[in-house]
Amino acid sequence: MGITGKTNKDWQEKISDLKKYKISEAALFLERFDWQERKRIYRALVKSGIKRISLVHAKNEMELDEFVFLWWKFKTEYFTIHESSFGFLDKWQGFQKKLYLEMNTDNYVSPKVVVEKIGGFCVDLAHFKVAQTRWIKDFDYVYFRKFKPYFYCNHLNGYSPQKNTDLHTIKSVEDFNYLKTLPKFIFGKVIGLEMENSIHEQMRYKKYLVNLLNETLNK
């Protein structure tokens, strides 16, 4: 399950539903929340029944103590970052090897981006499909490292082949068909569902995805 959104209503509903369904583990996506909102989220998480947040999508403005808190309280091992985050590594001392890179799809990779400095890649599966279809520099950066032990976690959402874009609100299981076309090397052991759908809908999609990925990856 993924705690996503951009308003307090979004995260409040998701945390409430996680408690309702007695779900104790989830991914957390903080990119669109400012410090004041993140503080509210942290307080709510402490009071919730959530015991583990294996994957957190971090925001560049986050301070070291936020990383420490999430790692200590919720056993977070995978903090996912963007290419722009390489300008902030110095303030996250001690956590560099727990950082995992999500590539953009803008056909540009800054010279500052050195995945070897951090833990590895968090391949956003739909982003990879977009980059692969366009065969852009972001795709090359990942593909040329396919034999390296850099692939540990993923963001999973939908994909539109008509528009060649990712989808964060899933309307049909067909939005996941693209997963069958992806190379196995990009899949890590932890996958965060990055979708705006309700927790109830995420639960339904997760069941489908578990079966789909088991069939796809075990061929």
C-alpha positions in Angstrom: 0.0 0.0 0.0 1.1 3.6 -0.6 0.4 6.7 1.4 0.3 9.3 -1.3 -1.3 12.6 -2.1 -0.8 16.4 -1.9 -3.4 17.5 0.7 -3.9 16.7 4.4 -7.2 15.0 3.4 -5.3 12.6 1.1 -2.9 11.3 3.7 -5.5 11.4 6.5 -7.9 9.2 4.6 -5.1 6.7 3.7 -3.8 6.4 7.2 -7.3 6.0 8.5 -8.0 3.2 6.0 -4.8 1.4 6.8 -5.9 1.4 10.4 -9.4 0.3 9.5 -8.1 -2.7 7.5 -5.4 -3.5 10.1 -2.6 -3.0 7.6 0.7 -2.6 9.4 3.1 -1.9 6.5 3.0 0.7 3.8 5.2 2.9 1.5 5.2 6.7 2.2 5.5 9.3 -0.5 6.4 12.7 0.9 7.5 14.7 -2.1 4.5 16.9 -2.3 4.2 17.8 1.4 5.9 20.7 3.1 7.5 20.5 6.6 4.4 21.5 8.5 2.4 18.8 6.7 5.1 16.2 7.2 5.1 16.9 10.9 1.4 16.1 11.0 2.0 13.0 9.0 4.7 11.8 11.4 2.5 12.3 14.4 -0.4 10.5 12.8 1.9 7.6 11.8 3.1 7.2 15.4 -0.5 6.9 16.6 -1.5 4.6 13.8 -1.1 0.8 13.7 1.6 1.0 11.1 4.8 -0.8 12.3 6.9 -0.7 9.2 7.5 1.7 6.3 10.1 0.0 4.2 10.2 2.6 1.4 9.9 6.4 1.7 10.0 8.8 -1.2 12.0 11.7 0.2 11.9 15.4 -0.6 15.1 17.4 -1.1 14.2 19.8 1.8 14.0 17.0 4.3 16.6 17.2 7.2 18.7 14.4 8.5 16.6 14.0 11.7 13.6 13.1 9.5 15.6 10.3 8.0 16.7 9.1 11.4 13.2 9.2 12.8 11.8 7.1 9.9 14.6 4.7 10.1 14.4 4.3 13.8 10.6 4.3 14.3 9.5 2.5 11.1 12.6 0.6 10.1 12.8 2.4 6.7 15.6 0.9 4.6 14.9 2.5 1.2 14.7 6.3 0.8 14.1 7.1 -2.8 15.3 10.3 -4.3 15.4 12.2 -7.6 18.4 13.2 -9.8 18.2 16.7 -8.3 18.8 15.2 -4.8 22.5 14.7 -5.5 23.0 18.4 -4.5 21.8 17.5 -1.0 23.8 14.4 -0.2 26.1 16.1 2.2 23.3 16.9 4.7 22.2 13.3 4.8 25.4 11.9 6.3 25.1 8.3 7.2 22.2 7.6 4.9 23.8 7.8 1.5 23.8 4.0 1.1 20.1 3.9 2.0 19.3 6.3 -0.9 17.9 5.0 -4.2 17.7 6.9 -7.4 14.4 7.4 -9.4 15.3 8.6 -12.9 13.5 11.4 -14.7 12.2 11.2 -18.2 13.6 14.5 -19.6 16.4 13.1 -21.7 19.0 14.7 -19.5 21.2 13.2 -16.8 23.3 15.8 -14.8 27.0 15.1 -14.4 26.3 15.4 -10.6 24.3 12.1 -10.8 26.5 9.3 -9.7 24.5 6.3 -8.6 27.6 4.6 -7.3 27.6 7.2 -4.5 24.4 5.9 -3.1 22.6 2.6 -2.5 21.5 2.1 -6.1 18.3 2.5 -8.2 14.7 2.7 -7.3 13.4 2.1 -10.8 10.0 3.8 -11.3 8.6 1.1 -13.6 6.3 3.4 -15.7 9.1 5.9 -16.0 11.4 3.2 -17.3 8.8 2.2 -19.9 8.4 5.9 -21.0 12.2 6.2 -21.3 12.6 2.9 -23.0 10.0 3.8 -25.6 11.6 7.1 -26.4 15.1 5.7 -25.9 16.4 8.7 -24.0 19.5 9.3 -21.9 17.6 8.4 -18.7 17.0 4.9 -20.1 20.6 4.5 -21.2 21.9 5.5 -17.7 19.9 2.6 -16.2 20.3 0.0 -19.0 24.1 0.3 -19.2 24.3 -0.7 -15.5 22.1 -3.7 -15.9 24.8 -6.1 -14.8 25.6 -4.2 -11.6 24.0 -5.0 -8.2 22.2 -1.6 -8.1 18.5 -2.7 -8.4 16.8 -2.9 -5.0 13.4 -1.3 -5.1 10.7 0.2 -7.3 7.8 2.6 -7.6 4.8 1.0 -9.3 2.0 2.9 -11.0 0.1 2.7 -14.3 1.2 3.4 -17.9 -0.7 4.7 -20.9 0.8 3.4 -24.2 -1.4 5.8 -26.1 0.2 8.8 -24.4 3.5 7.2 -23.4 3.1 8.5 -19.9 2.8 7.2 -16.3 -0.6 7.1 -14.6 -1.0 7.8 -10.9 -4.7 7.2 -10.8 -5.5 3.7 -11.9 -8.8 3.0 -13.7 -8.3 -0.5 -14.9 -5.9 -3.5 -14.4 -5.1 -2.9 -18.1 -3.0 0.0 -16.9 -0.5 -2.6 -15.6 -0.2 -4.5 -18.9 3.2 -2.8 -19.6 4.7 -4.7 -16.7 4.8 -7.8 -18.8 7.1 -6.1 -21.3 9.8 -5.0 -18.8 13.2 -6.7 -18.3 13.6 -8.6 -15.1 16.8 -6.9 -14.0 15.0 -3.7 -13.0 12.8 -5.3 -10.4 13.9 -5.0 -6.8 12.7 -6.8 -3.7 10.6 -3.9 -2.3 7.9 -2.3 -4.4 6.0 0.8 -3.4 2.6 1.4 -4.9 2.6 5.0 -6.0 -1.0 5.6 -6.9 -3.6 8.1 -5.8 -6.3 5.5 -5.5 -7.9 4.8 -2.1 -6.4 2.1 0.1 -9.4 -0.2 -0.6 -8.7 0.1 -4.3 -5.0 -0.4 -3.8 -5.7 -3.6 -1.9 -7.7 -4.9 -4.9 -5.0 -3.9 -7.4 -2.2 -5.4 -5.1 -3.8 -8.8 -5.3 -3.8 -8.6 -9.1 -0.3 -7.3 -9.2 1.1 -10.0 -7.0 -0.2 -12.7 -9.4 0.9 -10.7 -12.4 4.4 -10.2 -11.2 4.8 -13.8 -10.0 3.8 -15.0 -13.4 5.9 -12.5 -15.3 9.1 -12.8 -13.2 9.0 -16.6 -12.8 8.9 -17.4 -16.5 
